[in-house]
Amino acid sequence: MTNEAFDVAVIGSGFGGAVVANRLALAGKRVLILERGPWRDSLPVRAMGISRRSPYPYGWRLFTHALHSLHGGRFSWRFNRKGMFELGVFSGLYTLAASGVGGGSTAYGGMLEPPRNADLWRDRHPRLVPADIEAYYEKILADMGGVRISREHPTPHSIWKSFPDTNDARCRPADVQPCFGTLIPTTPGQIGTTIQFGPQQLPRKYCAFDSDSFLGSPGGAKASVDFVYLAPVLDKGVTVRDMCEVSSIKPARGSQAPGYELEYKDLSRGGRKRIVVPRVVLAAGTLNTLRLLFAGARAGDGLAPMPALGKKFFGNGDLVGVWVNPQTPTPSYHSAPGLGELAVQGHENKPIGLGGLPGIDALPLPGFVKRWLGKMFYIYGMGIDSATATVSYVNGRLSSDYDYRREPVYAELRAAFGIVEQVSGRKIHALNKPLTPHMAGGARIGASAQEGVVDHRGEVYGNPGLYVADAAVFPAPPGGAPSLAIAAWAHHVAERMFDNP
């Protein structure tokens, strides 16, 4: 048992954990972050003086550093503790989560958009004021450098180049494009050049359209929370312990109460450690947060019962596929990860867009395979599913009854993809069983312990001092990319954590 003094322990370092840690440190609190993954080897992280870094899965490292683990209802395999992605296999859904300091921000497409679901925060708790959360959207966009893309950006690919001057009202580039937290050049000479970012003047390179994808951003063109939110407070109130995987949370007993005892495994040096802290923030990503809550409630001396735990789980209506353009003048791997969004007739309320595959050409593949891959662009759609699924915990593993075949949103998105096919004259191949990196819910906000797991401040009912600051709290699908909503909720939690109930 360690006797180090921290005011708060944060489990996870993605959009939720990093924002909470930043806010609390700036308020004078001592914060410990426990992150099961490693620091990633990017230009800004090297400039921060982090000596122990792990590479992104480009080139040959795709086969060694891409997959962290594979989980299903009856199995769990870990391939590489420094791997980047955790793949979940459920009967009606595939899930994907990132592992590492910065969490999902190291592997997202850079999209930063407010929820399409205007009722996301409304009527969830009598003391929850939606405007209090929504007020943070603009701040986060500014922090992350979110820029709305336009046809004027000198990119090899864009939504306007893929759908040039179409007069077909059924499918055309959307009038309002999403914001991306990526340094997209405004002039050709900016490509690959270095700028200084933030109070510590960390170096970053503009997107050179050869990486900066879901496999990571080695030059730091894509804003991620490891250097945006953690760099300013690292060793100034925040201590990050990477490669430390929390296995249990339980109330501290005896002379060490009040607070929580965390047990974690040091994945680099080996051995298990315990630490007691007055407050804990769970921000480990939806599935890992749910796993820790379930395990904590099952322990004999564990957390107080949470009757709503695992209920109202959803997959955000995510559907991904491949749009094939045999006549593309430039391979898809010379592009930004996000090319822009389309307005599809009858589906205007759903984000539907295209992205490139930068970095794929670095794979050790024959030339003809790379040329074939260069004709492919990914297409995505997001919507609002029913949020009626459940997650359960059996024999130490999560299982879910989510079934895409019972969710009308997927048929709607396939119909929208069909319109894109017709207008473009290009084939789309979509996954049959959806894959989502945006799973959420299961520890939702509710007006009581029967309706939800957390209250209006993110505190877990019956477990004072335990908070949730990731997408597990979402009471409904956001209808689009969730990063901005997660970060805004984390601001809200940090702001009210030390208020009176």
C-alpha positions in Angstrom: 0.0 0.0 0.0 1.4 3.4 -1.0 1.0 6.4 1.2 1.3 9.1 -1.5 -1.1 12.0 -1.0 -3.5 12.7 -3.9 -6.8 14.4 -3.8 -8.2 12.5 -6.8 -7.3 9.5 -8.8 -8.5 9.5 -12.5 -8.7 6.2 -14.3 -8.1 6.8 -18.0 -6.7 9.7 -19.9 -8.9 10.3 -22.9 -11.3 13.1 -23.5 -12.9 12.6 -20.1 -9.9 11.8 -17.9 -7.5 14.4 -19.4 -10.0 17.3 -19.1 -11.0 16.4 -15.5 -7.3 16.2 -14.5 -6.5 19.5 -16.2 -9.3 21.3 -14.5 -8.6 19.9 -11.1 -4.9 20.6 -11.3 -5.5 24.2 -12.3 -7.8 24.4 -9.2 -4.9 23.4 -7.0 -5.8 19.7 -6.6 -3.2 16.8 -6.6 -4.3 14.4 -9.3 -3.0 10.9 -10.1 -3.8 9.5 -13.6 -3.7 5.7 -13.9 -3.6 4.7 -17.6 -3.2 1.2 -18.8 -1.6 2.1 -22.1 1.7 3.9 -23.0 2.6 7.3 -24.0 2.7 7.4 -27.9 5.7 8.5 -29.8 4.6 11.8 -31.3 6.6 15.0 -31.9 4.8 16.9 -29.1 5.2 14.1 -26.6 8.9 13.9 -27.3 9.1 17.6 -26.7 7.4 17.1 -23.3 10.4 15.1 -22.2 8.6 11.8 -22.0 11.3 9.2 -22.3 9.3 6.0 -22.4 7.2 6.0 -25.5 5.6 3.4 -27.8 5.4 3.7 -31.6 2.2 4.1 -33.6 1.2 1.0 -35.6 2.5 2.1 -39.0 4.4 -0.1 -41.4 5.4 -3.5 -40.0 4.3 -2.4 -36.6 0.7 -2.8 -37.7 1.2 -6.5 -37.0 2.7 -6.0 -33.6 1.3 -2.7 -32.1 -2.2 -2.4 -33.6 -4.1 -4.9 -31.5 -4.0 -4.5 -27.7 -6.7 -7.1 -27.0 -9.7 -9.0 -28.2 -12.7 -9.6 -26.0 -16.0 -11.4 -26.3 -18.6 -12.8 -24.0 -16.7 -16.0 -23.5 -13.1 -15.1 -24.2 -10.5 -12.5 -23.6 -7.1 -12.4 -25.2 -4.4 -9.8 -24.8 -1.9 -9.6 -27.7 0.3 -6.7 -26.8 0.0 -4.5 -23.7 1.3 -1.6 -25.7 -1.1 -2.3 -28.6 -3.3 0.6 -29.7 -6.8 -1.0 -30.1 -9.1 -3.1 -28.1 -11.6 -5.0 -30.2 -14.9 -6.2 -28.7 -16.9 -9.0 -30.3 -20.6 -9.1 -29.2 -23.4 -11.1 -30.9 -24.9 -7.9 -32.4 -22.1 -5.4 -32.4 -18.3 -5.0 -32.8 -16.7 -2.3 -30.6 -13.3 -0.6 -30.9 -11.5 1.3 -28.1 -8.0 2.9 -28.1 -5.4 2.3 -25.4 -2.7 4.8 -24.4 -2.2 8.2 -22.8 -4.6 10.4 -24.6 -7.1 7.5 -25.0 -9.4 7.8 -28.0 -8.1 11.2 -28.9 -4.9 9.6 -30.3 -7.0 7.4 -32.7 -10.1 9.6 -33.6 -10.6 11.2 -37.0 -10.3 14.7 -35.5 -14.0 15.5 -35.7 -15.3 17.9 -33.1 -19.0 18.5 -33.4 -21.8 19.3 -30.9 -24.4 16.6 -30.5 -27.0 16.3 -33.2 -29.4 15.2 -30.6 -30.5 18.5 -29.1 -32.2 16.7 -26.2 -29.0 14.8 -25.0 -28.8 16.6 -21.7 -32.5 17.7 -21.3 -34.8 16.3 -18.6 -32.3 13.9 -17.2 -32.1 15.2 -13.6 -34.0 18.0 -12.0 -30.7 19.8 -11.1 -28.9 19.3 -14.4 -28.9 22.4 -16.5 -28.1 21.6 -20.1 -26.7 25.0 -20.8 -24.0 24.5 -18.1 -22.6 21.6 -20.2 -23.2 23.1 -23.6 -21.3 26.3 -22.6 -18.1 24.3 -22.8 -18.4 23.4 -26.4 -16.8 26.6 -27.8 -13.9 26.4 -25.2 -13.1 22.9 -26.2 -13.1 23.8 -29.9 -10.7 26.6 -29.2 -8.5 24.4 -27.0 -8.3 21.7 -29.7 -7.9 24.1 -32.6 -11.1 23.0 -34.3 -11.4 24.4 -37.8 -14.3 24.0 -40.1 -13.0 22.6 -43.4 -13.7 24.3 -46.7 -13.1 23.8 -50.4 -10.3 26.4 -50.2 -8.0 24.2 -48.2 -5.2 22.8 -50.5 -5.9 19.2 -49.8 -5.3 16.3 -52.2 -8.8 15.1 -51.6 -12.0 16.7 -50.3 -15.7 16.1 -50.3 -15.9 18.7 -53.1 -13.4 16.8 -55.3 -15.1 13.6 -54.7 -18.5 15.1 -55.5 -17.6 18.0 -57.9 -20.3 20.5 -58.6 -23.0 18.0 -58.5 -26.5 19.4 -59.2 -28.2 16.3 -57.9 -30.1 17.4 -54.8 -30.2 13.8 -53.6 -26.5 13.9 -52.5 -24.1 16.8 -52.4 -21.5 18.3 -50.1 -23.1 19.7 -47.0 -23.4 23.4 -46.8 -22.1 23.4 -43.2 -19.0 21.1 -42.8 -17.8 19.7 -39.5 -14.9 21.1 -37.4 -11.7 19.1 -37.3 -9.0 19.4 -34.7 -6.3 18.9 -37.3 -3.7 21.3 -38.6 -4.9 21.3 -42.3 -2.7 23.7 -44.3 -4.3 26.9 -45.7 -1.5 27.3 -48.2 0.6 24.6 -50.0 3.8 25.8 -48.3 2.5 24.9 -44.8 2.5 21.1 -45.5 4.9 19.4 -43.2 6.2 22.6 -41.6 6.4 22.9 -37.8 4.6 25.4 -35.6 4.7 26.0 -31.9 1.6 25.2 -29.9 0.4 26.0 -26.4 2.0 27.7 -23.3 4.9 25.2 -23.4 5.5 25.9 -27.1 5.3 22.3 -28.1 6.2 21.6 -31.8 3.6 20.3 -34.2 3.7 19.7 -37.9 0.9 20.6 -40.3 -0.8 17.6 -41.9 1.3 16.3 -44.7 -1.4 13.9 -45.9 0.7 10.8 -45.3 -0.3 9.8 -41.8 -2.4 11.6 -39.1 -5.0 8.9 -39.3 -6.8 6.5 -37.0 -3.4 4.9 -36.5 -2.2 8.1 -34.8 -0.5 11.4 -35.6 3.3 11.1 -35.3 3.8 14.8 -36.2 1.0 16.1 -33.9 -1.0 17.5 -36.7 -4.1 16.0 -35.1 -4.9 17.5 -31.7 -5.0 15.0 -28.9 -5.5 15.5 -25.3 -2.2 14.1 -24.2 -0.5 17.3 -25.2 -3.5 19.7 -25.3 -4.7 19.1 -21.7 -2.0 17.1 -19.9 1.2 18.9 -21.0 0.3 22.2 -19.2 -0.3 20.4 -15.9 2.1 17.5 -16.1 4.1 17.5 -12.8 2.3 20.7 -11.9 -0.5 19.0 -10.0 -0.9 16.0 -12.3 1.1 12.7 -12.1 0.6 10.3 -14.9 1.4 6.6 -14.4 1.2 4.9 -17.8 1.1 1.2 -18.2 -0.8 0.9 -15.0 -4.1 -1.1 -15.3 -6.6 -0.8 -12.5 -8.3 -4.1 -11.6 -10.5 -3.2 -8.6 -12.1 -0.3 -6.8 -13.5 -0.7 -3.3 -14.3 1.6 -0.4 -11.3 2.1 2.0 -11.9 0.6 5.4 -10.8 1.3 8.9 -8.4 4.1 9.6 -7.9 4.8 5.9 -11.5 5.7 5.3 -13.2 7.7 3.8 -12.1 7.2 0.2 -11.4 4.3 -2.1 -8.8 1.7 -2.4 -7.5 1.1 -5.9 -5.5 -2.0 -6.9 -3.6 -1.8 -10.1 -1.0 -3.8 -12.0 2.2 -2.2 -13.3 2.4 -3.7 -16.8 6.0 -2.5 -17.3 7.7 -3.4 -14.1 5.3 -6.1 -12.9 3.7 -6.4 -9.5 0.5 -5.2 -8.1 0.1 -2.0 -6.0 -2.6 -0.4 -3.9 -3.4 3.2 -3.2 -6.1 5.0 -1.2 -7.5 8.3 -2.4 -10.5 10.4 -1.2 -12.1 10.6 -4.7 -12.0 8.6 -7.9 -13.0 9.6 -11.4 -13.7 6.7 -13.8 -12.9 7.7 -17.4 -11.6 4.5 -18.7 -13.9 4.3 -21.8 -17.4 3.0 -21.7 -16.7 -0.7 -21.5 -13.8 -0.6 -19.2 -15.7 1.8 -16.9 -18.6 -0.5 -16.8 -16.3 -3.5 -16.1 -14.8 -1.8 -13.1 -18.2 -0.7 -11.7 -19.6 -4.3 -12.1 -16.5 -5.8 -10.6 -16.5 -3.3 -7.7 -20.2 -4.0 -6.9 -19.7 -7.8 -7.0 -16.9 -7.8 -4.5 -17.9 -8.8 -1.0 -16.6 -5.5 0.6 -17.1 -3.6 -2.6 -19.2 -0.7 -4.0 -22.8 -0.1 -3.0 -25.4 -1.7 -5.3 -26.2 0.2 -8.6 -29.6 -1.2 -9.8 -29.4 0.7 -13.1 -25.9 -0.4 -14.0 -25.6 -1.8 -17.5 -29.0 -0.5 -18.7 -29.6 1.8 -21.6 -26.4 0.8 -23.5 -26.1 1.8 -27.2 -23.8 1.9 -30.2 -24.5 5.4 -31.5 -25.9 4.0 -34.7 -22.5 3.9 -36.3 -22.1 2.3 -39.7 -18.9 2.2 -41.7 -18.0 0.9 -45.2 -15.7 1.4 -48.1 -16.5 3.7 -51.1 -14.5 2.6 -54.1 -13.4 5.2 -56.7 -11.4 3.5 -59.5 -10.8 6.9 -61.2 -9.3 8.7 -58.2 -6.4 10.8 -59.5 -4.6 10.6 -56.1 -4.5 7.5 -53.8 -6.7 7.7 -50.8 -3.7 7.3 -48.5 -2.5 10.8 -49.6 -5.3 12.6 -47.7 -6.6 13.8 -44.4 -8.6 11.3 -42.3 -11.8 13.3 -42.8 -12.7 14.6 -46.2 -16.1 16.2 -45.3 -19.8 15.4 -45.0 -22.6 14.9 -47.5 -26.2 16.2 -47.4 -28.2 13.1 -48.4 -31.9 13.7 -49.2 -34.2 12.3 -46.5 -31.2 11.8 -44.1 -30.2 15.4 -43.5 -30.2 14.9 -39.7 -27.5 12.2 -39.9 -23.7 12.8 -40.3 -22.7 10.9 -43.5 -19.2 11.6 -44.8 -16.0 10.3 -46.4 -12.5 9.8 -45.1 -9.1 8.8 -46.5 -6.7 6.1 -45.4 -3.5 7.9 -44.8 -0.7 5.7 -43.7 -2.0 2.5 -45.4 0.8 2.8 -48.0 3.3 2.3 -45.3 2.2 -1.3 -44.9 4.6 -3.9 -46.2 2.4 -4.9 -49.1 2.9 -5.6 -52.8 2.6 -2.6 -55.1 -0.6 -3.9 -56.8 -2.3 -4.3 -53.4 -1.4 -0.7 -52.4 -2.8 0.6 -55.7 -6.0 -1.3 -55.1 -6.2 0.1 -51.5 -5.5 3.6 -52.9 -8.9 3.5 -54.7 -10.8 3.0 -51.4 -12.2 5.6 -49.1 -14.1 4.9 -45.9 -17.6 6.1 -45.6 -19.3 6.6 -42.3 -22.8 7.2 -41.1 -24.0 8.0 -37.6 -27.5 8.2 -36.1 -29.7 7.7 -33.1 -30.3 4.1 -32.0 -32.8 3.1 -29.4 -30.5 2.9 -26.3 -32.5 0.0 -25.0 -29.7 -2.6 -24.9 -28.1 -3.9 -21.7 -24.6 -4.9 -20.7 -24.1 -7.7 -18.2 -21.1 -9.1 -16.3 -20.6 -12.8 -16.1 -17.5 -14.7 -15.0 -15.4 -11.5 -15.1 -16.4 -10.6 -18.7 -18.9 -8.2 -20.2 -21.7 -9.3 -22.5 -24.4 -7.3 -24.3 -27.7 -8.1 -25.9 -27.3 -5.2 -28.4 -28.7 -6.4 -31.7 -28.3 -4.2 -34.8 -31.1 -6.1 -36.5 -33.6 -4.5 -34.0 -32.3 -1.0 -34.7 -34.1 0.8 -37.6 -31.2 3.4 -37.9 -29.0 0.9 -39.7 -31.6 0.3 -42.5 -31.9 4.1 -42.8 -28.1 4.5 -43.1 -27.9 1.7 -45.7 -30.6 3.5 -47.7 -28.5 6.7 -47.5 -25.4 4.8 -48.6 -27.5 3.6 -51.6 -28.3 7.2 -52.6 -24.6 8.0 -52.4 -23.9 5.0 -54.7 -26.5 6.1 -57.2 -25.3 9.7 -57.4 -21.6 8.9 -57.5 -21.8 5.8 -59.6 -19.3 4.2 -57.2 -19.9 1.1 -55.2 -20.1 1.0 -51.4 -19.3 -2.1 -49.3 -20.7 -1.7 -45.8 -20.1 -4.0 -42.8 -23.0 -6.3 -42.1 -22.6 -6.2 -38.3 -21.7 -2.7 -37.3 -18.4 -1.7 -35.8 -18.5 1.3 -33.4 -15.8 3.2 -31.6 -18.6 5.2 -30.0 -20.4 2.8 -27.6 -21.9 4.6 -24.7 -24.4 4.4 -21.9 -24.7 1.7 -19.2 -23.9 4.2 -16.4 -26.3 6.9 -17.4 -27.4 10.1 -15.7 -30.7 9.7 -13.9 -32.9 11.4 -11.4 -32.5 8.5 -9.0 -30.5 5.3 -8.4 -33.4 3.4 -10.1 -33.2 5.5 -13.2 -29.5 6.0 -13.6 -26.1 5.3 -12.1 -24.8 8.9 -11.7 -26.5 12.1 -10.6 -26.3 15.6 -12.1 -22.7 16.0 -11.0 -21.5 12.6 -12.3 -21.3 11.1 -8.8 -22.3 7.5 -8.5 -25.5 7.0 -6.4 -24.7 5.3 -3.1 -20.9 5.7 -3.6 -19.9 9.2 -2.5 -16.7 10.4 -4.0 -16.9 8.1 -7.0 -17.5 9.8 -10.3 -17.9 8.9 -14.0 -16.6 11.3 -16.7 -16.8 9.4 -20.0 -19.5 8.3 -22.5 -20.9 5.7 -20.1 -23.0 8.4 -18.5 -24.7 9.4 -21.8 -28.5 9.1 -21.3 -29.1 9.0 -25.1 -27.1 8.8 -28.3 -25.6 12.1 -29.3 -26.4 11.4 -33.0 -22.8 12.2 -34.1 -19.2 12.2 -33.0 -19.2 12.2 -29.2 -15.8 13.7 -28.4 -17.0 17.2 -27.8 -19.9 16.0 -25.6 -17.6 13.8 -23.5 -15.1 16.6 -22.9 -17.9 19.1 -22.0 -19.3 16.6 -19.5 -15.8 16.2 -18.0 -15.5 20.0 -17.5 -18.9 19.9 -15.8 -17.9 17.0 -13.5 -14.6 18.8 -12.5 -16.4 22.1 -11.9 -18.9 20.5 -9.5 -16.8 17.7 -7.9 -16.0 19.8 -4.8 -19.4 21.5 -4.6 -21.9 20.6 -1.9 -24.4 18.0 -3.1 
